[in-house]
Amino acid sequence: SGAGLKDWPAVASRGTRPTVNRTDNRLDVHLLDYAGDLYGAHLTVEMVHYLRPEVRFEGLAALKAAIDDDISQTRRFFANQRVNAFQQQDTP
């Protein structure tokens, strides 16, 4: 939340980015289907679903393929959450 983005779906990576030989802990968040400018904005991130542990990939191509898969899984997760929320609202 923050910057008018309440419950905006995103995929995140928390860790040290071993594929690019980094050791500092950081949180990288990719907001799905967002095209605005959030530079300098403060956001609150809520983790709601775990995909996989941090992995050191053989190269950037393998990392990009894994990120693309993570995004696909995240889209499916949030689509399913919307369906479940709708069904719960419909239940007497």
Buried (B, 14 or more C-beta within 10 A) or exposed (E): EEBEBEEBBBBBBEBBBEBEEEEEEEEEEBBEEEEEEEEEEEEEBEEEEEBEEEEEBEEEEEBEEBBEEBBEBBBEBBEEBEEEEEEEEEEE
